[in-house]
Amino acid sequence: MRLSALAYYARSIPKLLLGIQPLPQVVGLFLGQSFTPPLTITLHASGLKYRVRTAMDVWIIKETCLDRHYERGMTIQDGWSIIDIGAGLGDFTAYASWRSPRGRVWAFEPDPGSFALLEHNLQLNGARNVEVRSCAVADVAGKLSLNVDSEHATNHSTTAPGTHAIEVPAITLAQVLDDHSLAHCDLLKLDAEGAEYGILMGASRDTLRQIKRIALEYHDNTPAGKHDELVRFLQSNGFQVEVCPNPVHHYLGYLYAMQN
């Protein structure tokens, strides 16, 4: 294991244990225990609550809400208009709603199981400034195949091939903005398992001008693209870009972009 990975886990484990309750059940989940009904966890600092299915769900919440990976170099401000593409179980959606109670959050998630959990977690936190839609966002509108081979719903992808797939509706980023009469988006968050390339590189210059900030997890392990291509594309469209590689997995990382 790389030194960067060891250092990352050394920082993460205490943060996880000190930041999330109930501690015995959280530890049990990482040791392979299952809970019926599914476990609900609470974050100390914010009081946010999440129903979780797996240890992976807890780890994702830790990265989003405790590590604040989508807020590098900036802090979400109250009153912001925020778009969450690849909302998953609602980790970032609920967090953004809490951070910006007078703003609005629009969340998009194509996987049916994750979408149901997203809705449950928003209800659990009383998030009233959020609008959710069960669909994918892509470079073209229509229908897409969502690969559901992975046992982890958070890894289901519209860009990676697989033997098991379901059909899901898809809209474009321009449609997201038009459908909600958004003249601008303060923050666009993406965790789309490779679809981030088509979503952004398929958008027009006018659409991109409506986006002030972008925070995304890039995935270089699908045929959809590589993050260096996306960096060059965003820079050519007037964004300042910063890249932070994942300390554990070489094909993952975060990309942050802001309009000049």
C-alpha positions in Angstrom: 0.0 0.0 0.0 1.3 3.5 -0.9 2.3 5.9 1.9 -0.3 8.3 0.7 -3.0 5.6 1.2 -1.7 4.8 4.7 -1.7 8.4 5.7 -5.2 8.9 4.3 -6.6 6.0 6.4 -4.7 7.1 9.5 -6.5 10.5 9.2 -9.8 9.0 8.2 -10.5 6.4 10.8 -10.4 8.7 13.9 -12.5 11.2 12.0 -15.0 8.5 11.2 -15.1 7.2 14.8 -15.4 10.6 16.4 -17.8 12.1 13.9 -20.5 9.5 13.5 -22.9 7.8 15.8 -24.0 5.1 16.9 -20.4 4.0 17.2 -20.9 0.3 18.0 -23.2 -0.2 15.1 -20.9 1.8 12.7 -18.0 -0.4 13.7 -20.2 -3.5 13.3 -21.1 -2.4 9.8 -17.4 -2.2 8.8 -17.0 -5.7 10.4 -19.6 -7.1 8.1 -22.7 -7.0 10.3 -26.1 -6.3 8.7 -29.0 -4.5 10.4 -32.8 -4.9 10.0 -34.1 -2.3 9.5 -31.1 -0.6 7.8 -28.9 1.4 10.1 -29.5 5.1 10.5 -26.4 7.2 11.5 -26.1 10.7 12.9 -23.3 13.2 12.3 -22.1 15.0 15.4 -21.2 18.4 14.0 -24.3 19.0 11.9 -26.9 16.6 13.3 -27.6 15.3 9.8 -29.0 11.8 9.7 -28.6 9.2 7.0 -30.0 5.7 6.5 -27.2 3.5 5.1 -27.0 0.1 3.5 -23.3 -0.7 3.7 -19.9 0.4 5.1 -19.3 2.0 1.7 -22.3 4.3 2.2 -20.8 5.4 5.6 -17.4 6.0 4.0 -19.0 8.2 1.3 -20.8 10.3 3.9 -17.5 10.7 5.8 -15.8 12.0 2.6 -18.7 14.3 1.7 -19.7 15.7 5.1 -16.6 15.4 7.3 -13.8 15.6 4.8 -15.9 18.1 2.7 -14.3 16.9 -0.5 -16.7 19.0 -2.6 -15.8 22.3 -0.9 -12.0 22.5 -1.5 -11.1 26.2 -1.7 -14.6 27.4 -1.0 -17.5 27.0 1.4 -21.1 26.6 0.3 -23.0 29.9 1.1 -26.6 30.3 2.1 -28.8 31.3 -0.8 -26.8 29.4 -3.4 -28.4 27.5 -6.3 -26.8 24.0 -6.3 -27.1 21.1 -8.8 -26.2 17.6 -7.6 -25.8 15.2 -10.5 -25.3 11.6 -9.3 -26.9 12.3 -6.0 -26.7 8.7 -4.8 -28.0 8.1 -1.3 -28.3 11.9 -0.8 -25.1 12.5 1.1 -24.2 15.8 -0.6 -27.9 16.8 -1.3 -28.8 16.8 2.3 -25.5 18.4 3.3 -26.0 21.2 0.7 -29.6 21.7 1.8 -28.4 22.1 5.4 -25.5 24.5 4.4 -27.8 26.6 2.2 -31.2 26.7 3.8 -32.4 29.7 1.9 -31.0 28.4 -1.4 -32.2 25.6 -3.7 -30.8 22.2 -4.5 -31.7 20.2 -7.6 -30.7 16.5 -7.3 -30.6 13.9 -10.1 -30.1 10.1 -9.6 -30.9 7.4 -12.1 -30.5 4.2 -9.9 -33.9 3.3 -8.4 -32.6 1.9 -5.1 -30.4 4.9 -4.5 -33.2 7.3 -5.5 -35.5 5.8 -2.9 -32.8 6.1 -0.3 -32.1 9.7 -1.4 -35.8 10.6 -0.9 -35.8 8.9 2.5 -32.7 10.7 3.7 -34.1 14.1 2.6 -37.3 13.4 4.6 -35.2 12.3 7.5 -33.5 15.7 7.6 -36.6 17.8 6.8 -35.0 19.1 3.6 -37.6 21.3 2.1 -35.5 23.3 -0.4 -34.6 20.3 -2.6 -36.2 19.1 -5.8 -35.3 15.5 -6.9 -35.6 13.7 -10.2 -35.1 10.0 -11.0 -33.0 10.3 -14.2 -29.5 10.5 -15.5 -27.8 13.6 -16.9 -25.8 13.0 -20.1 -24.6 14.7 -23.3 -27.8 13.8 -25.1 -31.4 13.4 -23.9 -33.3 10.1 -24.3 -32.7 6.7 -22.8 -29.5 5.2 -21.4 -28.4 1.8 -20.1 -27.4 1.9 -16.5 -24.9 -0.9 -15.7 -25.9 -2.5 -12.4 -23.3 -5.2 -12.2 -21.6 -3.8 -9.2 -22.8 -4.9 -5.7 -22.3 -1.3 -4.6 -25.1 0.9 -6.0 -22.7 3.8 -5.7 -20.7 2.3 -8.6 -23.5 1.9 -11.1 -22.6 3.6 -14.3 -24.0 4.6 -17.7 -20.5 4.7 -19.2 -19.0 1.3 -18.2 -20.0 -1.9 -20.0 -21.7 -4.7 -18.1 -23.8 -7.8 -18.4 -26.7 -6.5 -16.3 -28.3 -3.2 -17.1 -31.6 -1.3 -16.7 -33.0 1.5 -19.0 -33.2 4.9 -17.4 -34.3 8.3 -18.8 -31.6 11.0 -19.5 -31.6 14.7 -19.9 -28.8 17.2 -20.7 -27.2 19.9 -18.5 -28.9 22.6 -20.6 -32.3 21.0 -19.9 -31.5 20.9 -16.2 -31.0 24.7 -16.3 -33.9 25.4 -18.6 -36.4 23.2 -16.9 -35.8 25.0 -13.6 -35.4 28.5 -15.1 -31.9 28.8 -13.7 -30.0 31.8 -15.1 -27.0 30.6 -13.2 -25.8 27.8 -10.9 -23.5 28.7 -8.0 -22.2 25.1 -7.7 -22.5 22.1 -9.9 -21.5 18.9 -8.1 -21.0 15.7 -10.1 -20.3 12.1 -9.1 -21.5 10.3 -12.3 -19.1 7.3 -12.6 -17.6 8.5 -15.9 -20.6 10.4 -17.3 -19.0 13.7 -16.1 -17.0 13.8 -19.4 -20.1 13.7 -21.7 -22.1 16.0 -19.4 -19.6 18.8 -19.5 -17.8 18.3 -22.8 -21.2 17.9 -24.5 -22.4 21.2 -23.1 -22.4 24.4 -25.1 -20.2 27.4 -24.2 -23.4 29.3 -23.3 -24.5 26.5 -20.9 -21.1 26.4 -19.3 -21.1 30.2 -18.7 -24.2 29.7 -16.5 -22.1 27.5 -14.1 -20.0 29.5 -11.6 -18.3 26.6 -9.8 -17.8 22.8 -10.5 -16.8 20.2 -8.0 -16.6 16.6 -9.3 -15.1 13.2 -8.7 -13.4 12.1 -11.9 -13.3 8.5 -13.0 -10.5 7.5 -15.4 -11.4 3.8 -15.3 -14.2 4.0 -17.9 -14.1 4.4 -21.7 -15.7 7.8 -21.3 -12.6 9.9 -21.0 -9.6 11.0 -18.9 -9.5 13.9 -16.5 -6.6 15.7 -18.3 -8.9 16.1 -21.3 -11.6 17.6 -19.1 -9.0 20.0 -17.5 -8.0 21.3 -21.0 -11.7 21.6 -22.1 -12.7 23.6 -19.0 -9.7 25.8 -19.2 -10.6 26.6 -22.8 -14.0 27.6 -21.6 -12.8 30.1 -19.1 -12.4 28.1 -15.9 -9.6 28.0 -13.5 -9.0 24.3 -12.7 -7.4 22.4 -9.8 -7.0 18.6 -9.6 -6.5 16.5 -6.5 -5.7 12.8 -7.1 -7.2 10.2 -4.9 -4.6 9.0 -2.4 -5.7 5.4 -2.7 -7.0 4.8 -6.2 -4.9 6.2 -9.1 -7.9 6.3 -11.5 -10.0 8.5 -9.2 -9.7 12.1 -7.9 -11.4 15.4 -7.5 -11.5 18.3 -10.0 -12.5 21.8 -9.0 -13.3 24.5 -11.5 -14.3 28.1 -11.1 -15.2 30.8 -13.8 -12.4 33.3 -14.3 
